[in-house]
Amino acid sequence: MQIVVQLEAGTARLFQQRREEAAANELAQVLAQSGLALQALHPGSSDPVLSGFFHIDVQDQDIAARVIERLLQVGGVEAAYLKPRDEAP
């Protein structure tokens, strides 16, 4: 199960560069407290829109709901939602 996270362009850039700025630092704290890692959805993309999308792998829907709630309170997070399950066409 995955949480999809969209960050503002500036926050995404700071987070990817591991710089100690307020929004990126707050995001890193939320992830560390949850024991989760944010991974680029489109690694290596230079597209300013695509480079703002990340994902977090979670094992449980309850954990996902708590993490999403916390992420949406972080400055620089534009969206956070549980990716729907893949289904056959």
Phi and psi restraints in degrees (range 20) as a CNS / XPLOR table:
assign (resid 1 and name C) (resid 2 and name N)
       (resid 2 and name CA) (resid 2 and name C) 1.0 -128.1 20.0 2
assign (resid 2 and name N) (resid 2 and name CA)
       (resid 2 and name C) (resid 3 and name N) 1.0 142.8 20.0 2
assign (resid 2 and name C) (resid 3 and name N)
       (resid 3 and name CA) (resid 3 and name C) 1.0 -99.1 20.0 2
assign (resid 3 and name N) (resid 3 and name CA)
       (resid 3 and name C) (resid 4 and name N) 1.0 129.8 20.0 2
assign (resid 3 and name C) (resid 4 and name N)
       (resid 4 and name CA) (resid 4 and name C) 1.0 -98.6 20.0 2
assign (resid 4 and name N) (resid 4 and name CA)
       (resid 4 and name C) (resid 5 and name N) 1.0 132.9 20.0 2
assign (resid 4 and name C) (resid 5 and name N)
       (resid 5 and name CA) (resid 5 and name C) 1.0 -125.3 20.0 2
assign (resid 5 and name N) (resid 5 and name CA)
       (resid 5 and name C) (resid 6 and name N) 1.0 130.1 20.0 2
assign (resid 5 and name C) (resid 6 and name N)
       (resid 6 and name CA) (resid 6 and name C) 1.0 -111.6 20.0 2
assign (resid 6 and name N) (resid 6 and name CA)
       (resid 6 and name C) (resid 7 and name N) 1.0 124.1 20.0 2
assign (resid 6 and name C) (resid 7 and name N)
       (resid 7 and name CA) (resid 7 and name C) 1.0 -105.2 20.0 2
assign (resid 7 and name N) (resid 7 and name CA)
       (resid 7 and name C) (resid 8 and name N) 1.0 151.1 20.0 2
assign (resid 7 and name C) (resid 8 and name N)
       (resid 8 and name CA) (resid 8 and name C) 1.0 -59.1 20.0 2
assign (resid 8 and name N) (resid 8 and name CA)
       (resid 8 and name C) (resid 9 and name N) 1.0 151.6 20.0 2
assign (resid 8 and name C) (resid 9 and name N)
       (resid 9 and name CA) (resid 9 and name C) 1.0 -54.7 20.0 2
assign (resid 9 and name N) (resid 9 and name CA)
       (resid 9 and name C) (resid 10 and name N) 1.0 -45.6 20.0 2
assign (resid 9 and name C) (resid 10 and name N)
       (resid 10 and name CA) (resid 10 and name C) 1.0 -64.9 20.0 2
assign (resid 10 and name N) (resid 10 and name CA)
       (resid 10 and name C) (resid 11 and name N) 1.0 -41.5 20.0 2
assign (resid 10 and name C) (resid 11 and name N)
       (resid 11 and name CA) (resid 11 and name C) 1.0 -66.4 20.0 2
assign (resid 11 and name N) (resid 11 and name CA)
       (resid 11 and name C) (resid 12 and name N) 1.0 -41.1 20.0 2
assign (resid 11 and name C) (resid 12 and name N)
       (resid 12 and name CA) (resid 12 and name C) 1.0 -60.2 20.0 2
assign (resid 12 and name N) (resid 12 and name CA)
       (resid 12 and name C) (resid 13 and name N) 1.0 -44.8 20.0 2
assign (resid 12 and name C) (resid 13 and name N)
       (resid 13 and name CA) (resid 13 and name C) 1.0 -62.7 20.0 2
assign (resid 13 and name N) (resid 13 and name CA)
       (resid 13 and name C) (resid 14 and name N) 1.0 -46.2 20.0 2
assign (resid 13 and name C) (resid 14 and name N)
       (resid 14 and name CA) (resid 14 and name C) 1.0 -63.8 20.0 2
assign (resid 14 and name N) (resid 14 and name CA)
       (resid 14 and name C) (resid 15 and name N) 1.0 -41.8 20.0 2
assign (resid 14 and name C) (resid 15 and name N)
       (resid 15 and name CA) (resid 15 and name C) 1.0 -64.6 20.0 2
assign (resid 15 and name N) (resid 15 and name CA)
       (resid 15 and name C) (resid 16 and name N) 1.0 -42.2 20.0 2
assign (resid 15 and name C) (resid 16 and name N)
       (resid 16 and name CA) (resid 16 and name C) 1.0 -66.4 20.0 2
assign (resid 16 and name N) (resid 16 and name CA)
       (resid 16 and name C) (resid 17 and name N) 1.0 -31.2 20.0 2
assign (resid 16 and name C) (resid 17 and name N)
       (resid 17 and name CA) (resid 17 and name C) 1.0 -86.4 20.0 2
assign (resid 17 and name N) (resid 17 and name CA)
       (resid 17 and name C) (resid 18 and name N) 1.0 -4.1 20.0 2
assign (resid 17 and name C) (resid 18 and name N)
       (resid 18 and name CA) (resid 18 and name C) 1.0 60.4 20.0 2
assign (resid 18 and name N) (resid 18 and name CA)
       (resid 18 and name C) (resid 19 and name N) 1.0 33.6 20.0 2
assign (resid 18 and name C) (resid 19 and name N)
       (resid 19 and name CA) (resid 19 and name C) 1.0 -83.6 20.0 2
assign (resid 19 and name N) (resid 19 and name CA)
       (resid 19 and name C) (resid 20 and name N) 1.0 150.1 20.0 2
assign (resid 19 and name C) (resid 20 and name N)
       (resid 20 and name CA) (resid 20 and name C) 1.0 -88.1 20.0 2
assign (resid 20 and name N) (resid 20 and name CA)
       (resid 20 and name C) (resid 21 and name N) 1.0 68.3 20.0 2
assign (resid 20 and name C) (resid 21 and name N)
       (resid 21 and name CA) (resid 21 and name C) 1.0 -103.3 20.0 2
assign (resid 21 and name N) (resid 21 and name CA)
       (resid 21 and name C) (resid 22 and name N) 1.0 158.6 20.0 2
assign (resid 21 and name C) (resid 22 and name N)
       (resid 22 and name CA) (resid 22 and name C) 1.0 -55.5 20.0 2
assign (resid 22 and name N) (resid 22 and name CA)
       (resid 22 and name C) (resid 23 and name N) 1.0 -53.8 20.0 2
assign (resid 22 and name C) (resid 23 and name N)
       (resid 23 and name CA) (resid 23 and name C) 1.0 -65.3 20.0 2
assign (resid 23 and name N) (resid 23 and name CA)
       (resid 23 and name C) (resid 24 and name N) 1.0 -45.1 20.0 2
assign (resid 23 and name C) (resid 24 and name N)
       (resid 24 and name CA) (resid 24 and name C) 1.0 -66.0 20.0 2
assign (resid 24 and name N) (resid 24 and name CA)
       (resid 24 and name C) (resid 25 and name N) 1.0 -36.8 20.0 2
assign (resid 24 and name C) (resid 25 and name N)
       (resid 25 and name CA) (resid 25 and name C) 1.0 -66.5 20.0 2
assign (resid 25 and name N) (resid 25 and name CA)
       (resid 25 and name C) (resid 26 and name N) 1.0 -43.5 20.0 2
assign (resid 25 and name C) (resid 26 and name N)
       (resid 26 and name CA) (resid 26 and name C) 1.0 -62.5 20.0 2
assign (resid 26 and name N) (resid 26 and name CA)
       (resid 26 and name C) (resid 27 and name N) 1.0 -40.9 20.0 2
assign (resid 26 and name C) (resid 27 and name N)
       (resid 27 and name CA) (resid 27 and name C) 1.0 -62.9 20.0 2
assign (resid 27 and name N) (resid 27 and name CA)
       (resid 27 and name C) (resid 28 and name N) 1.0 -44.9 20.0 2
assign (resid 27 and name C) (resid 28 and name N)
       (resid 28 and name CA) (resid 28 and name C) 1.0 -61.1 20.0 2
assign (resid 28 and name N) (resid 28 and name CA)
       (resid 28 and name C) (resid 29 and name N) 1.0 -37.4 20.0 2
assign (resid 28 and name C) (resid 29 and name N)
       (resid 29 and name CA) (resid 29 and name C) 1.0 -65.8 20.0 2
assign (resid 29 and name N) (resid 29 and name CA)
       (resid 29 and name C) (resid 30 and name N) 1.0 -43.0 20.0 2
assign (resid 29 and name C) (resid 30 and name N)
       (resid 30 and name CA) (resid 30 and name C) 1.0 -60.8 20.0 2
assign (resid 30 and name N) (resid 30 and name CA)
       (resid 30 and name C) (resid 31 and name N) 1.0 -44.2 20.0 2
assign (resid 30 and name C) (resid 31 and name N)
       (resid 31 and name CA) (resid 31 and name C) 1.0 -65.1 20.0 2
assign (resid 31 and name N) (resid 31 and name CA)
       (resid 31 and name C) (resid 32 and name N) 1.0 -43.3 20.0 2
assign (resid 31 and name C) (resid 32 and name N)
       (resid 32 and name CA) (resid 32 and name C) 1.0 -63.7 20.0 2
assign (resid 32 and name N) (resid 32 and name CA)
       (resid 32 and name C) (resid 33 and name N) 1.0 -42.3 20.0 2
assign (resid 32 and name C) (resid 33 and name N)
       (resid 33 and name CA) (resid 33 and name C) 1.0 -64.6 20.0 2
assign (resid 33 and name N) (resid 33 and name CA)
       (resid 33 and name C) (resid 34 and name N) 1.0 -29.2 20.0 2
assign (resid 33 and name C) (resid 34 and name N)
       (resid 34 and name CA) (resid 34 and name C) 1.0 -89.5 20.0 2
assign (resid 34 and name N) (resid 34 and name CA)
       (resid 34 and name C) (resid 35 and name N) 1.0 -12.2 20.0 2
assign (resid 34 and name C) (resid 35 and name N)
       (resid 35 and name CA) (resid 35 and name C) 1.0 71.2 20.0 2
assign (resid 35 and name N) (resid 35 and name CA)
       (resid 35 and name C) (resid 36 and name N) 1.0 29.6 20.0 2
assign (resid 35 and name C) (resid 36 and name N)
       (resid 36 and name CA) (resid 36 and name C) 1.0 -119.3 20.0 2
assign (resid 36 and name N) (resid 36 and name CA)
       (resid 36 and name C) (resid 37 and name N) 1.0 162.5 20.0 2
assign (resid 36 and name C) (resid 37 and name N)
       (resid 37 and name CA) (resid 37 and name C) 1.0 -123.9 20.0 2
assign (resid 37 and name N) (resid 37 and name CA)
       (resid 37 and name C) (resid 38 and name N) 1.0 138.0 20.0 2
assign (resid 37 and name C) (resid 38 and name N)
       (resid 38 and name CA) (resid 38 and name C) 1.0 -91.9 20.0 2
assign (resid 38 and name N) (resid 38 and name CA)
       (resid 38 and name C) (resid 39 and name N) 1.0 127.1 20.0 2
assign (resid 38 and name C) (resid 39 and name N)
       (resid 39 and name CA) (resid 39 and name C) 1.0 -124.1 20.0 2
assign (resid 39 and name N) (resid 39 and name CA)
       (resid 39 and name C) (resid 40 and name N) 1.0 142.4 20.0 2
assign (resid 39 and name C) (resid 40 and name N)
       (resid 40 and name CA) (resid 40 and name C) 1.0 -62.7 20.0 2
assign (resid 40 and name N) (resid 40 and name CA)
       (resid 40 and name C) (resid 41 and name N) 1.0 134.5 20.0 2
assign (resid 40 and name C) (resid 41 and name N)
       (resid 41 and name CA) (resid 41 and name C) 1.0 -77.0 20.0 2
assign (resid 41 and name N) (resid 41 and name CA)
       (resid 41 and name C) (resid 42 and name N) 1.0 -29.9 20.0 2
assign (resid 41 and name C) (resid 42 and name N)
       (resid 42 and name CA) (resid 42 and name C) 1.0 -129.0 20.0 2
assign (resid 42 and name N) (resid 42 and name CA)
       (resid 42 and name C) (resid 43 and name N) 1.0 72.1 20.0 2
assign (resid 42 and name C) (resid 43 and name N)
       (resid 43 and name CA) (resid 43 and name C) 1.0 -58.1 20.0 2
assign (resid 43 and name N) (resid 43 and name CA)
       (resid 43 and name C) (resid 44 and name N) 1.0 137.6 20.0 2
assign (resid 43 and name C) (resid 44 and name N)
       (resid 44 and name CA) (resid 44 and name C) 1.0 79.5 20.0 2
assign (resid 44 and name N) (resid 44 and name CA)
       (resid 44 and name C) (resid 45 and name N) 1.0 1.1 20.0 2
assign (resid 44 and name C) (resid 45 and name N)
       (resid 45 and name CA) (resid 45 and name C) 1.0 -71.5 20.0 2
assign (resid 45 and name N) (resid 45 and name CA)
       (resid 45 and name C) (resid 46 and name N) 1.0 137.1 20.0 2
assign (resid 45 and name C) (resid 46 and name N)
       (resid 46 and name CA) (resid 46 and name C) 1.0 -98.2 20.0 2
assign (resid 46 and name N) (resid 46 and name CA)
       (resid 46 and name C) (resid 47 and name N) 1.0 -2.9 20.0 2
assign (resid 46 and name C) (resid 47 and name N)
       (resid 47 and name CA) (resid 47 and name C) 1.0 -68.4 20.0 2
assign (resid 47 and name N) (resid 47 and name CA)
       (resid 47 and name C) (resid 48 and name N) 1.0 125.4 20.0 2
assign (resid 47 and name C) (resid 48 and name N)
       (resid 48 and name CA) (resid 48 and name C) 1.0 -63.7 20.0 2
assign (resid 48 and name N) (resid 48 and name CA)
       (resid 48 and name C) (resid 49 and name N) 1.0 -27.1 20.0 2
assign (resid 48 and name C) (resid 49 and name N)
       (resid 49 and name CA) (resid 49 and name C) 1.0 -79.8 20.0 2
assign (resid 49 and name N) (resid 49 and name CA)
       (resid 49 and name C) (resid 50 and name N) 1.0 -51.7 20.0 2
assign (resid 49 and name C) (resid 50 and name N)
       (resid 50 and name CA) (resid 50 and name C) 1.0 -63.5 20.0 2
assign (resid 50 and name N) (resid 50 and name CA)
       (resid 50 and name C) (resid 51 and name N) 1.0 -32.8 20.0 2
assign (resid 50 and name C) (resid 51 and name N)
       (resid 51 and name CA) (resid 51 and name C) 1.0 -70.5 20.0 2
assign (resid 51 and name N) (resid 51 and name CA)
       (resid 51 and name C) (resid 52 and name N) 1.0 -9.1 20.0 2
assign (resid 51 and name C) (resid 52 and name N)
       (resid 52 and name CA) (resid 52 and name C) 1.0 -90.1 20.0 2
assign (resid 52 and name N) (resid 52 and name CA)
       (resid 52 and name C) (resid 53 and name N) 1.0 -1.9 20.0 2
assign (resid 52 and name C) (resid 53 and name N)
       (resid 53 and name CA) (resid 53 and name C) 1.0 -99.6 20.0 2
assign (resid 53 and name N) (resid 53 and name CA)
       (resid 53 and name C) (resid 54 and name N) 1.0 132.9 20.0 2
assign (resid 53 and name C) (resid 54 and name N)
       (resid 54 and name CA) (resid 54 and name C) 1.0 -134.1 20.0 2
assign (resid 54 and name N) (resid 54 and name CA)
       (resid 54 and name C) (resid 55 and name N) 1.0 169.9 20.0 2
assign (resid 54 and name C) (resid 55 and name N)
       (resid 55 and name CA) (resid 55 and name C) 1.0 -139.9 20.0 2
assign (resid 55 and name N) (resid 55 and name CA)
       (resid 55 and name C) (resid 56 and name N) 1.0 156.4 20.0 2
assign (resid 55 and name C) (resid 56 and name N)
       (resid 56 and name CA) (resid 56 and name C) 1.0 -129.6 20.0 2
assign (resid 56 and name N) (resid 56 and name CA)
       (resid 56 and name C) (resid 57 and name N) 1.0 126.4 20.0 2
assign (resid 56 and name C) (resid 57 and name N)
       (resid 57 and name CA) (resid 57 and name C) 1.0 -84.5 20.0 2
assign (resid 57 and name N) (resid 57 and name CA)
       (resid 57 and name C) (resid 58 and name N) 1.0 129.7 20.0 2
assign (resid 57 and name C) (resid 58 and name N)
       (resid 58 and name CA) (resid 58 and name C) 1.0 -130.8 20.0 2
assign (resid 58 and name N) (resid 58 and name CA)
       (resid 58 and name C) (resid 59 and name N) 1.0 154.7 20.0 2
assign (resid 58 and name C) (resid 59 and name N)
       (resid 59 and name CA) (resid 59 and name C) 1.0 -96.2 20.0 2
assign (resid 59 and name N) (resid 59 and name CA)
       (resid 59 and name C) (resid 60 and name N) 1.0 -19.7 20.0 2
assign (resid 59 and name C) (resid 60 and name N)
       (resid 60 and name CA) (resid 60 and name C) 1.0 -139.1 20.0 2
assign (resid 60 and name N) (resid 60 and name CA)
       (resid 60 and name C) (resid 61 and name N) 1.0 140.3 20.0 2
assign (resid 60 and name C) (resid 61 and name N)
       (resid 61 and name CA) (resid 61 and name C) 1.0 -67.7 20.0 2
assign (resid 61 and name N) (resid 61 and name CA)
       (resid 61 and name C) (resid 62 and name N) 1.0 -32.3 20.0 2
assign (resid 61 and name C) (resid 62 and name N)
       (resid 62 and name CA) (resid 62 and name C) 1.0 -66.0 20.0 2
assign (resid 62 and name N) (resid 62 and name CA)
       (resid 62 and name C) (resid 63 and name N) 1.0 -42.6 20.0 2
assign (resid 62 and name C) (resid 63 and name N)
       (resid 63 and name CA) (resid 63 and name C) 1.0 -62.5 20.0 2
assign (resid 63 and name N) (resid 63 and name CA)
       (resid 63 and name C) (resid 64 and name N) 1.0 -44.1 20.0 2
assign (resid 63 and name C) (resid 64 and name N)
       (resid 64 and name CA) (resid 64 and name C) 1.0 -57.5 20.0 2
assign (resid 64 and name N) (resid 64 and name CA)
       (resid 64 and name C) (resid 65 and name N) 1.0 -44.6 20.0 2
assign (resid 64 and name C) (resid 65 and name N)
       (resid 65 and name CA) (resid 65 and name C) 1.0 -62.4 20.0 2
assign (resid 65 and name N) (resid 65 and name CA)
       (resid 65 and name C) (resid 66 and name N) 1.0 -42.5 20.0 2
assign (resid 65 and name C) (resid 66 and name N)
       (resid 66 and name CA) (resid 66 and name C) 1.0 -65.8 20.0 2
assign (resid 66 and name N) (resid 66 and name CA)
       (resid 66 and name C) (resid 67 and name N) 1.0 -42.1 20.0 2
assign (resid 66 and name C) (resid 67 and name N)
       (resid 67 and name CA) (resid 67 and name C) 1.0 -66.8 20.0 2
assign (resid 67 and name N) (resid 67 and name CA)
       (resid 67 and name C) (resid 68 and name N) 1.0 -43.0 20.0 2
assign (resid 67 and name C) (resid 68 and name N)
       (resid 68 and name CA) (resid 68 and name C) 1.0 -59.8 20.0 2
assign (resid 68 and name N) (resid 68 and name CA)
       (resid 68 and name C) (resid 69 and name N) 1.0 -44.6 20.0 2
assign (resid 68 and name C) (resid 69 and name N)
       (resid 69 and name CA) (resid 69 and name C) 1.0 -58.9 20.0 2
assign (resid 69 and name N) (resid 69 and name CA)
       (resid 69 and name C) (resid 70 and name N) 1.0 -43.9 20.0 2
assign (resid 69 and name C) (resid 70 and name N)
       (resid 70 and name CA) (resid 70 and name C) 1.0 -68.6 20.0 2
assign (resid 70 and name N) (resid 70 and name CA)
       (resid 70 and name C) (resid 71 and name N) 1.0 -41.4 20.0 2
assign (resid 70 and name C) (resid 71 and name N)
       (resid 71 and name CA) (resid 71 and name C) 1.0 -61.6 20.0 2
assign (resid 71 and name N) (resid 71 and name CA)
       (resid 71 and name C) (resid 72 and name N) 1.0 -39.2 20.0 2
assign (resid 71 and name C) (resid 72 and name N)
       (resid 72 and name CA) (resid 72 and name C) 1.0 -67.4 20.0 2
assign (resid 72 and name N) (resid 72 and name CA)
       (resid 72 and name C) (resid 73 and name N) 1.0 -12.6 20.0 2
assign (resid 72 and name C) (resid 73 and name N)
       (resid 73 and name CA) (resid 73 and name C) 1.0 -92.0 20.0 2
assign (resid 73 and name N) (resid 73 and name CA)
       (resid 73 and name C) (resid 74 and name N) 1.0 -8.2 20.0 2
assign (resid 73 and name C) (resid 74 and name N)
       (resid 74 and name CA) (resid 74 and name C) 1.0 -85.4 20.0 2
assign (resid 74 and name N) (resid 74 and name CA)
       (resid 74 and name C) (resid 75 and name N) 1.0 130.0 20.0 2
assign (resid 74 and name C) (resid 75 and name N)
       (resid 75 and name CA) (resid 75 and name C) 1.0 -61.1 20.0 2
assign (resid 75 and name N) (resid 75 and name CA)
       (resid 75 and name C) (resid 76 and name N) 1.0 139.1 20.0 2
assign (resid 75 and name C) (resid 76 and name N)
       (resid 76 and name CA) (resid 76 and name C) 1.0 95.1 20.0 2
assign (resid 76 and name N) (resid 76 and name CA)
       (resid 76 and name C) (resid 77 and name N) 1.0 -11.5 20.0 2
assign (resid 76 and name C) (resid 77 and name N)
       (resid 77 and name CA) (resid 77 and name C) 1.0 -93.1 20.0 2
assign (resid 77 and name N) (resid 77 and name CA)
       (resid 77 and name C) (resid 78 and name N) 1.0 115.8 20.0 2
assign (resid 77 and name C) (resid 78 and name N)
       (resid 78 and name CA) (resid 78 and name C) 1.0 -84.6 20.0 2
assign (resid 78 and name N) (resid 78 and name CA)
       (resid 78 and name C) (resid 79 and name N) 1.0 -35.2 20.0 2
assign (resid 78 and name C) (resid 79 and name N)
       (resid 79 and name CA) (resid 79 and name C) 1.0 -155.8 20.0 2
assign (resid 79 and name N) (resid 79 and name CA)
       (resid 79 and name C) (resid 80 and name N) 1.0 151.2 20.0 2
assign (resid 79 and name C) (resid 80 and name N)
       (resid 80 and name CA) (resid 80 and name C) 1.0 -152.4 20.0 2
assign (resid 80 and name N) (resid 80 and name CA)
       (resid 80 and name C) (resid 81 and name N) 1.0 125.6 20.0 2
assign (resid 80 and name C) (resid 81 and name N)
       (resid 81 and name CA) (resid 81 and name C) 1.0 -152.8 20.0 2
assign (resid 81 and name N) (resid 81 and name CA)
       (resid 81 and name C) (resid 82 and name N) 1.0 158.5 20.0 2
assign (resid 81 and name C) (resid 82 and name N)
       (resid 82 and name CA) (resid 82 and name C) 1.0 -80.9 20.0 2
assign (resid 82 and name N) (resid 82 and name CA)
       (resid 82 and name C) (resid 83 and name N) 1.0 123.6 20.0 2
assign (resid 82 and name C) (resid 83 and name N)
       (resid 83 and name CA) (resid 83 and name C) 1.0 -65.9 20.0 2
assign (resid 83 and name N) (resid 83 and name CA)
       (resid 83 and name C) (resid 84 and name N) 1.0 130.6 20.0 2
assign (resid 83 and name C) (resid 84 and name N)
       (resid 84 and name CA) (resid 84 and name C) 1.0 -63.0 20.0 2
assign (resid 84 and name N) (resid 84 and name CA)
       (resid 84 and name C) (resid 85 and name N) 1.0 152.0 20.0 2
assign (resid 84 and name C) (resid 85 and name N)
       (resid 85 and name CA) (resid 85 and name C) 1.0 -64.2 20.0 2
assign (resid 85 and name N) (resid 85 and name CA)
       (resid 85 and name C) (resid 86 and name N) 1.0 145.3 20.0 2
assign (resid 85 and name C) (resid 86 and name N)
       (resid 86 and name CA) (resid 86 and name C) 1.0 -70.4 20.0 2
assign (resid 86 and name N) (resid 86 and name CA)
       (resid 86 and name C) (resid 87 and name N) 1.0 140.1 20.0 2
assign (resid 86 and name C) (resid 87 and name N)
       (resid 87 and name CA) (resid 87 and name C) 1.0 -132.3 20.0 2
assign (resid 87 and name N) (resid 87 and name CA)
       (resid 87 and name C) (resid 88 and name N) 1.0 148.8 20.0 2
assign (resid 87 and name C) (resid 88 and name N)
       (resid 88 and name CA) (resid 88 and name C) 1.0 -68.2 20.0 2
assign (resid 88 and name N) (resid 88 and name CA)
       (resid 88 and name C) (resid 89 and name N) 1.0 146.5 20.0 2
